[in-house]
Amino acid sequence: MSREIILKVKSKFADKFKNGYPLIFKEALINGNDLKNEGEIIKLVTEKNKFIGRGYYGKQNKGLGWVLTTKENEKIDIKFFEKKLVSALNKRVSFYSSKNTTAFRVFNGEGDGIGGFTVEYFDGYYLINWYSKGIYKFRDEVINSLKKLVEFKGIYEKKRFDTSGKYIEDNDFVMGEKAENPIIVKENGVNFAIYLNEGAMVGVFLDQRDVRRTIRDKYAKGKTVLNTFSYTGAFSIFAALGGAKKTTSVDLANRSLSKTIEHFSINNIDYEAEDIVVEDVFNYFKYAVKKELKFDMVILDPPSFAKSKKFKFSASKDYKDLLKEAIAITENNGVIVASTNCSTFDMKKFKGFIETAFKEMKGKYKILEQFSLPSDFRVNKNFKEGNYLKVAFIKKLK
């Protein structure tokens, strides 16, 4: 096990950590420069050397690591990892017993007690995402615990701790039997094609499960639906299966065409009856205004940051303007599904963007319902940033 580094916490931040805030950040530390090697165990103490917590050093986003325990005698060893995994697995029992949903998150980082990695389940296969070199030093503890606790077809991993936070290209297969490419999993009875060993993304974002189901079951019937930043078309599939008159999926990435066709096809939907457009979403908005196109439902789920030849998009700065573009091409009494995974602002601020966008467009609206993360994406109540997903179903009033 790694050596233990003692770090002093400035007195104004001591209570924050004592009360359960898990992310270790530079401004809180007096001697943060003592950190040398990621994976080292950190013991946090007050300026008077009183124990606060124990964690590890691993650079991730704006943090230097994660507090894992505030119990002085608790060691960070294989038993610790095993205990946290057991607890997480017990909380997902209902997911394991579902025949309609065979893809879900098993371990959600700090929400399940260990920041820095997640584990997802895809019909018997497990995928571990590592978000820092620090947590990757505990790879054996995590994999050996998982191996002991679950039956599995195979285990895969993604290393997402390049210096710029990007995925490190590698063979992601760890052990067991290799998965077919793709494997077909179910979400609320709908088929998804999952690629476990083809780059950073597997083909679907599991955190939108409740939103997709709601679109299918309550909003899609008889409607024309525009799905922007559509990726592999998951929202479009659910809309089509909910009886949408027509779906239009727009994404800049070339791969979105074949992936969306694949998703329509494995759900027995005639993709030729739907529109799949490979184009910059911002250009498409201009095209739609010019052609006087209007939709009954517009789905907005942009990445937190996006870049094309002409546009740079940042959710915290530009979401309001994106909403205005959507409002312009939504029918009266139509619905905008506004979603963001940006963790730098909360639902209150997000609703502020919605209000300002409608005000500037001289329009009226009503929020019909809202969503945050589903139950398998457990969050730490002391770490608000971890509850990053914000979705609002907005009715555009006449």
RODO-2510 file (C-alpha; in nm, 4 decimals, decimal comma):
residues 398
     n   res          X          Y          Z
     1     m     0,0000     0,0000     0,0000
     2     s     0,1204     0,3536    -0,0756
     3     r     0,2853     0,5714     0,1879
     4     e     0,0679     0,8173     0,3811
     5     i     0,1106     1,1928     0,3353
     6     i    -0,0122     1,4205     0,6156
     7     l    -0,1753     1,7356     0,4822
     8     k    -0,2908     2,0277     0,6942
     9     v    -0,6265     2,1831     0,6116
    10     k    -0,6809     2,5563     0,6573
    11     s    -0,9119     2,6127     0,9528
    12     k    -1,1858     2,7767     0,7429
    13     f    -1,2206     2,4543     0,5369
    14     a    -1,1862     2,1968     0,8182
    15     d    -1,5599     2,1735     0,8933
    16     k    -1,6413     2,1346     0,5258
    17     f    -1,4435     1,8090     0,5136
    18     k    -1,5592     1,6968     0,8595
    19     n    -1,9183     1,7358     0,7376
    20     g    -1,8578     1,4978     0,4497
    21     y    -1,7371     1,7060     0,1510
    22     p    -1,5305     1,4496    -0,0434
    23     l    -1,3262     1,6425    -0,3036
    24     i    -0,9793     1,7492    -0,1856
    25     f    -0,8967     2,0857    -0,3440
    26     k    -0,5768     2,2912    -0,3459
    27     e    -0,7158     2,6090    -0,1841
    28     a    -0,8020     2,4090     0,1306
    29     l    -0,4486     2,2825     0,1908
    30     i    -0,1573     2,4492     0,3688
    31     n     0,1099     2,2083     0,2407
    32     g    -0,0439     2,0809    -0,0828
    33     n     0,2952     2,0964    -0,2531
    34     d     0,4034     1,7933    -0,0460
    35     l     0,1967     1,5755    -0,2825
    36     k     0,4281     1,3983    -0,5255
    37     n     0,2919     1,0698    -0,6604
    38     e    -0,0685     1,0031    -0,7527
    39     g    -0,2075     0,7103    -0,5579
    40     e    -0,0472     0,8180    -0,2299
    41     i    -0,2723     0,7911     0,0755
    42     i    -0,3570     1,1335     0,2211
    43     k    -0,4277     1,1948     0,5880
    44     l    -0,6029     1,5286     0,6371
    45     v    -0,5527     1,7020     0,9722
    46     t    -0,6480     2,0392     1,1206
    47     e    -0,3905     2,3113     1,1823
    48     k    -0,3727     2,1659     1,5357
    49     n    -0,3029     1,8154     1,3973
    50     k    -0,6504     1,6748     1,4772
    51     f    -0,7635     1,3998     1,2363
    52     i    -1,0186     1,5005     0,9709
    53     g    -1,0181     1,2244     0,7140
    54     r    -0,8225     0,9883     0,4931
    55     g    -0,8232     0,9584     0,1158
    56     y    -0,5898     0,9449    -0,1812
    57     y    -0,4065     1,1786    -0,4182
    58     g    -0,5432     1,1684    -0,7733
    59     k    -0,5870     1,4699    -0,9999
    60     q    -0,9378     1,4907    -1,1419
    61     n    -1,1112     1,7973    -1,2849
    62     k    -1,0552     2,0698    -1,0240
    63     g    -0,9568     1,8386    -0,7410
    64     l    -0,6417     1,6757    -0,6055
    65     g    -0,8089     1,3626    -0,4796
    66     w    -1,0915     1,2270    -0,2693
    67     v    -1,1639     1,1788     0,1014
    68     l    -1,2743     0,8175     0,1504
    69     t    -1,3283     0,8004     0,5259
    70     t    -1,3624     1,0285     0,8270
    71     k    -1,3024     0,7362     1,0679
    72     e    -0,9509     0,7583     1,2058
    73     n    -0,8962     0,3837     1,2378
    74     e    -1,0335     0,2895     0,8951
    75     k    -0,7674     0,1707     0,6510
    76     i    -0,7831     0,2164     0,2744
    77     d    -0,7179    -0,1445     0,1741
    78     i    -0,8818    -0,4233    -0,0247
    79     k    -1,1359    -0,4822     0,2554
    80     f    -1,2373    -0,1163     0,2317
    81     f    -1,2965    -0,1407    -0,1463
    82     e    -1,4827    -0,4685    -0,1031
    83     k    -1,7119    -0,3217     0,1649
    84     k    -1,8018    -0,0213    -0,0546
    85     l    -1,8697    -0,2447    -0,3556
    86     v    -2,0911    -0,4776    -0,1491
    87     s    -2,2925    -0,1802    -0,0272
    88     a    -2,3296    -0,0464    -0,3848
    89     l    -2,4343    -0,3862    -0,5237
    90     n    -2,6970    -0,4269    -0,2511
    91     k    -2,8498    -0,0941    -0,3525
    92     r    -2,8909    -0,2145    -0,7149
    93     v    -3,0673    -0,5435    -0,6428
    94     s    -3,3878    -0,4274    -0,8147
    95     f    -3,1916    -0,3447    -1,1326
    96     y    -3,0314    -0,6894    -1,1432
    97     s    -3,3745    -0,8532    -1,1218
    98     s    -3,5228    -0,6499    -1,4098
    99     k    -3,5798    -0,8247    -1,7435
   100     n    -3,6623    -0,4952    -1,9173
   101     t    -3,3440    -0,3086    -1,8237
   102     t    -3,0061    -0,4834    -1,8553
   103     a    -2,7774    -0,1776    -1,8498
   104     f    -2,7218     0,0378    -1,5417
   105     r    -2,4591     0,1916    -1,3162
   106     v    -2,3353    -0,0351    -1,0381
   107     f    -2,0928     0,2038    -0,8652
   108     n    -2,1098     0,5807    -0,8960
   109     g    -1,7817     0,7200    -0,7633
   110     e    -1,8150     0,9462    -0,4597
   111     g    -2,1908     0,8757    -0,4500
   112     d    -2,0995     0,5208    -0,3437
   113     g    -1,8122     0,6266    -0,1209
   114     i    -1,5033     0,6229    -0,3455
   115     g    -1,4522     0,9144    -0,5825
   116     g    -1,2567     0,8639    -0,9039
   117     f    -1,4105     0,5595    -1,0712
   118     t    -1,7452     0,4201    -1,1848
   119     v    -1,8645     0,0710    -1,2734
   120     e    -2,1394    -0,0019    -1,5250
   121     y    -2,3222    -0,3244    -1,6033
   122     f    -2,4150    -0,4322    -1,9552
   123     d    -2,6003    -0,7663    -1,9585
   124     g    -2,3352    -0,9649    -1,7706
   125     y    -2,0372    -0,7478    -1,8672
   126     y    -1,8828    -0,4920    -1,6317
   127     l    -1,7124    -0,1721    -1,7437
   128     i    -1,4871     0,0247    -1,5070
   129     n    -1,4137     0,3912    -1,5877
   130     w    -1,0988     0,5282    -1,4210
   131     y    -1,0808     0,9087    -1,3889
   132     s    -0,7311     0,9618    -1,2434
   133     k    -0,3898     0,7989    -1,2267
   134     g    -0,4370     0,8025    -0,8497
   135     i    -0,7403     0,5735    -0,8417
   136     y    -0,5860     0,3556    -1,1144
   137     k    -0,3133     0,2646    -0,8599
   138     f    -0,5934     0,0794    -0,6766
   139     r    -0,6913    -0,1135    -0,9894
   140     d    -0,6109    -0,4540    -0,8361
   141     e    -0,8169    -0,3817    -0,5240
   142     v    -1,1193    -0,2844    -0,7333
   143     i    -1,0945    -0,5670    -0,9886
   144     n    -1,0212    -0,8382    -0,7323
   145     s    -1,3127    -0,7213    -0,5161
   146     l    -1,5485    -0,7139    -0,8141
   147     k    -1,4306    -1,0564    -0,9302
   148     k    -1,5012    -1,1994    -0,5869
   149     l    -1,8459    -1,0393    -0,5466
   150     v    -2,0200    -1,0833    -0,8830
   151     e    -2,0694    -1,3400    -1,1548
   152     f    -1,9626    -1,1900    -1,4852
   153     k    -1,9203    -1,2742    -1,8502
   154     g    -1,6344    -1,0274    -1,8881
   155     i    -1,4736    -0,7147    -1,7410
   156     y    -1,3652    -0,4090    -1,9420
   157     e    -1,2071    -0,0775    -1,8428
   158     k    -1,1658     0,2755    -1,9826
   159     k    -0,8754     0,4940    -1,8756
   160     r    -0,9961     0,8543    -1,8749
   161     f    -0,7015     1,0224    -1,7089
   162     d    -0,4939     1,1668    -1,9902
   163     t    -0,3493     1,5043    -1,8782
   164     s    -0,6270     1,6810    -2,0701
   165     g    -0,8905     1,4518    -1,9144
   166     k    -0,9345     1,2529    -2,2347
   167     y    -0,9678     0,8787    -2,2823
   168     i    -0,6414     0,6884    -2,3336
   169     e    -0,6715     0,4661    -2,6407
   170     d    -0,6026     0,1076    -2,5392
   171     n    -0,7349    -0,2453    -2,5511
   172     d    -1,0090    -0,2151    -2,2895
   173     f    -1,0621    -0,5879    -2,2314
   174     v    -0,9520    -0,7040    -1,8852
   175     m    -1,0726    -1,0602    -1,8231
   176     g    -1,3442    -1,3207    -1,8777
   177     e    -1,4910    -1,3759    -2,2228
   178     k    -1,4751    -1,1071    -2,4892
   179     a    -1,8050    -0,9435    -2,5731
   180     e    -1,9634    -0,9575    -2,9154
   181     n    -1,9424    -0,6286    -3,1011
   182     p    -2,1955    -0,4917    -3,0309
   183     i    -2,3767    -0,6513    -2,7415
   184     i    -2,7490    -0,5761    -2,7357
   185     v    -2,8813    -0,4552    -2,4002
   186     k    -3,2282    -0,3423    -2,2957
   187     e    -3,3495    -0,0219    -2,1350
   188     n    -3,7174    -0,0235    -2,0381
   189     g    -3,7701    -0,2852    -2,3109
   190     v    -3,5839    -0,0891    -2,5826
   191     n    -3,2701    -0,2303    -2,7488
   192     f    -2,9332    -0,0530    -2,7457
   193     a    -2,6143    -0,1547    -2,9284
   194     i    -2,3166    -0,1309    -2,6911
   195     y    -1,9522    -0,1329    -2,8013
   196     l    -1,7271    -0,2059    -2,5038
   197     n    -1,3948    -0,1868    -2,6865
   198     e    -1,4283     0,0922    -2,9433
   199     g    -1,2955     0,4146    -2,7941
   200     a    -1,4217     0,6265    -2,5062
   201     m    -1,7972     0,5940    -2,5591
   202     v    -2,0030     0,2754    -2,5537
   203     g    -2,3035     0,4093    -2,7469
   204     v    -2,5510     0,5378    -2,4895
   205     f    -2,5570     0,7583    -2,1779
   206     l    -2,7292     0,5634    -1,9010
   207     d    -2,8116     0,8694    -1,6906
   208     q    -3,0976     0,9699    -1,9253
   209     r    -3,2995     0,6509    -1,8703
   210     d    -3,5939     0,8149    -1,6904
   211     v    -3,6074     1,1020    -1,9411
   212     r    -3,6172     0,8682    -2,2420
   213     r    -3,8948     0,6601    -2,0884
   214     t    -4,0976     0,9754    -2,0124
   215     i    -4,0631     1,0974    -2,3730
   216     r    -4,1880     0,7621    -2,5016
   217     d    -4,4704     0,7108    -2,2518
   218     k    -4,6087     1,0644    -2,2159
   219     y    -4,5020     1,3073    -2,4858
   220     a    -4,4153     1,1528    -2,8245
   221     k    -4,7449     1,0242    -2,9621
   222     g    -4,8400     1,1927    -3,2898
   223     k    -4,5648     1,4536    -3,2542
   224     t    -4,2869     1,5761    -3,4841
   225     v    -3,9663     1,5498    -3,2824
   226     l    -3,6300     1,7206    -3,3365
   227     n    -3,3437     1,5550    -3,1471
   228     t    -3,0351     1,7794    -3,1487
   229     f    -2,6808     1,6677    -3,0521
   230     s    -2,8393     1,3288    -3,1116
   231     y    -2,5229     1,1096    -3,0797
   232     t    -2,6536     0,7559    -3,1490
   233     g    -3,0200     0,8581    -3,1640
   234     a    -3,1350     0,7173    -2,8282
   235     f    -3,3988     0,9875    -2,7671
   236     s    -3,5239     0,9465    -3,1260
   237     i    -3,5698     0,5706    -3,0814
   238     f    -3,7809     0,6228    -2,7696
   239     a    -3,9837     0,8973    -2,9411
   240     a    -4,0483     0,6746    -3,2444
   241     l    -4,1511     0,3823    -3,0227
   242     g    -4,3838     0,6225    -2,8395
   243     g    -4,5685     0,6876    -3,1646
   244     a    -4,4011     1,0075    -3,2878
   245     k    -4,5222     1,1137    -3,6318
   246     k    -4,1615     1,1688    -3,7380
   247     t    -3,8206     1,2112    -3,5741
   248     t    -3,5322     1,4230    -3,6996
   249     s    -3,1906     1,3492    -3,5469
   250     v    -2,9118     1,6061    -3,5938
   251     d    -2,5464     1,5616    -3,4959
   252     l    -2,2186     1,6853    -3,6395
   253     a    -2,0312     1,3546    -3,6002
   254     n    -2,0236     1,1340    -3,9111
   255     r    -2,0585     0,8186    -3,7006
   256     s    -2,3991     0,9404    -3,5747
   257     l    -2,5576     0,8354    -3,9064
   258     s    -2,4602     0,4659    -3,8976
   259     k    -2,5080     0,4404    -3,5198
   260     t    -2,8576     0,5920    -3,5353
   261     i    -2,9548     0,3668    -3,8289
   262     e    -2,8306     0,0708    -3,6237
   263     h    -3,0425     0,1733    -3,3233
   264     f    -3,3555     0,2155    -3,5343
   265     s    -3,2923    -0,1194    -3,7040
   266     i    -3,2428    -0,3291    -3,3867
   267     n    -3,5769    -0,1899    -3,2638
   268     n    -3,7552    -0,2793    -3,5899
   269     i    -3,8172     0,0831    -3,6873
   270     d    -3,7924     0,1807    -4,0532
   271     y    -3,5053     0,4317    -4,0418
   272     e    -3,5835     0,5492    -4,3951
   273     a    -3,9093     0,6947    -4,2621
   274     e    -3,7090     0,9090    -4,0149
   275     d    -3,4669     1,1944    -4,0839
   276     i    -3,1035     1,1575    -3,9794
   277     v    -2,8966     1,4676    -4,0524
   278     v    -2,5189     1,4941    -4,0165
   279     e    -2,4727     1,8663    -3,9646
   280     d    -2,3688     2,1276    -3,7128
   281     v    -2,6747     2,1794    -3,4887
   282     f    -2,6310     2,5589    -3,4977
   283     n    -2,6386     2,5557    -3,8787
   284     y    -2,9461     2,3338    -3,8680
   285     f    -3,1315     2,5873    -3,6511
   286     k    -3,0621     2,8568    -3,9120
   287     y    -3,1791     2,6222    -4,1893
   288     a    -3,4995     2,5416    -3,9982
   289     v    -3,5814     2,9123    -3,9476
   290     k    -3,5141     2,9844    -4,3164
   291     k    -3,7377     2,6968    -4,4262
   292     e    -3,9996     2,7883    -4,1629
   293     l    -3,9805     2,4417    -4,0068
   294     k    -4,1518     2,3947    -3,6715
   295     f    -4,1514     2,0929    -3,4396
   296     d    -4,3892     1,9735    -3,1678
   297     m    -4,0964     1,8654    -2,9560
   298     v    -3,7329     1,9786    -2,9532
   299     i    -3,4768     1,7852    -2,7470
   300     l    -3,1663     1,9777    -2,6405
   301     d    -2,8943     1,7702    -2,4778
   302     p    -2,5641     1,9353    -2,5727
   303     p    -2,2269     1,8383    -2,4271
   304     s    -2,0998     2,0825    -2,1607
   305     f    -1,8434     2,1966    -2,4174
   306     a    -1,8609     2,1578    -2,7948
   307     k    -1,6578     2,2933    -3,0811
   308     s    -1,7165     2,3033    -3,4545
   309     k    -1,5558     2,5083    -3,7314
   310     k    -1,7755     2,8110    -3,6676
   311     f    -1,9006     2,7706    -3,3116
   312     k    -1,7658     2,7148    -2,9635
   313     f    -2,0328     2,6159    -2,7136
   314     s    -2,0063     2,6266    -2,3359
   315     a    -2,3193     2,5269    -2,1423
   316     s    -2,2551     2,7703    -1,8576
   317     k    -2,2255     3,0650    -2,0994
   318     d    -2,4309     2,9728    -2,4040
   319     y    -2,7247     2,7541    -2,2959
   320     k    -2,9651     3,0496    -2,2848
   321     d    -2,8907     3,1348    -2,6499
   322     l    -2,9265     2,7692    -2,7494
   323     l    -3,2711     2,7684    -2,5869
   324     k    -3,3703     3,0779    -2,7856
   325     e    -3,2809     2,8940    -3,1076
   326     a    -3,5017     2,6043    -2,9960
   327     i    -3,7920     2,8293    -2,8928
   328     a    -3,7926     2,9842    -3,2421
   329     i    -3,8655     2,6499    -3,4097
   330     t    -4,1014     2,4967    -3,1506
   331     e    -4,4758     2,5033    -3,2200
   332     n    -4,7066     2,6823    -2,9767
   333     n    -4,8012     2,4336    -2,7026
   334     g    -4,5010     2,2282    -2,8112
   335     v    -4,2459     2,0927    -2,5649
   336     i    -3,8735     2,1604    -2,5302
   337     v    -3,6778     1,8967    -2,3394
   338     a    -3,3847     2,1013    -2,2077
   339     s    -3,1025     1,8964    -2,0599
   340     t    -2,7483     1,9632    -1,9391
   341     n    -2,4805     1,7571    -1,7665
   342     c    -2,2749     2,0662    -1,6764
   343     s    -2,1789     2,0477    -1,3077
   344     t    -2,0782     2,4128    -1,2658
   345     f    -2,4345     2,5368    -1,2095
   346     d    -2,7430     2,4011    -1,0338
   347     m    -3,1110     2,3581    -1,1282
   348     k    -3,1982     2,7032    -0,9933
   349     k    -2,9507     2,8701    -1,2281
   350     f    -3,0634     2,6441    -1,5140
   351     k    -3,4216     2,7588    -1,4610
   352     g    -3,2867     3,1140    -1,4711
   353     f    -3,1490     3,0469    -1,8214
   354     i    -3,4929     2,9169    -1,9249
   355     e    -3,6698     3,2233    -1,7857
   356     t    -3,4293     3,4686    -1,9520
   357     a    -3,4466     3,2868    -2,2879
   358     f    -3,8280     3,3067    -2,2983
   359     k    -3,8281     3,6675    -2,1785
   360     e    -3,5854     3,7695    -2,4543
   361     m    -3,8015     3,5826    -2,7074
   362     k    -4,1117     3,7570    -2,5642
   363     g    -4,2660     3,4178    -2,4997
   364     k    -4,4418     3,2380    -2,2172
   365     y    -4,3742     2,8930    -2,0845
   366     k    -4,4544     2,6391    -1,8182
   367     i    -4,2178     2,3766    -1,6733
   368     l    -4,4159     2,0521    -1,6836
   369     e    -4,1686     1,8299    -1,4997
   370     q    -3,8009     1,8032    -1,4180
   371     f    -3,5426     1,5289    -1,3683
   372     s    -3,2026     1,4790    -1,2148
   373     l    -2,9968     1,1574    -1,1974
   374     p    -3,1733     0,8186    -1,1818
   375     s    -3,1488     0,6066    -0,8665
   376     d    -2,8519     0,3939    -0,9795
   377     f    -2,6461     0,7144    -1,0179
   378     r    -2,6180     0,7620    -0,6425
   379     v    -2,5006     1,1016    -0,5202
   380     n    -2,3255     1,2250    -0,2074
   381     k    -2,5593     1,4773    -0,0442
   382     n    -2,2548     1,6788     0,0694
   383     f    -2,1226     1,7073    -0,2875
   384     k    -2,3834     1,8962    -0,4894
   385     e    -2,1636     1,9025    -0,8030
   386     g    -2,1992     1,5243    -0,8242
   387     n    -2,5716     1,5595    -0,8995
   388     y    -2,4872     1,7117    -1,2376
   389     l    -2,7873     1,6178    -1,4563
   390     k    -3,0627     1,8768    -1,4969
   391     v    -3,3574     1,8175    -1,7316
   392     a    -3,6711     2,0286    -1,7707
   393     f    -3,9754     1,9529    -1,9890
   394     i    -4,0897     2,3029    -2,0939
   395     k    -4,4212     2,3774    -2,2616
   396     k    -4,4103     2,6763    -2,4961
   397     l    -4,7363     2,8588    -2,4328
   398     k    -4,9265     3,0593    -2,6959
***
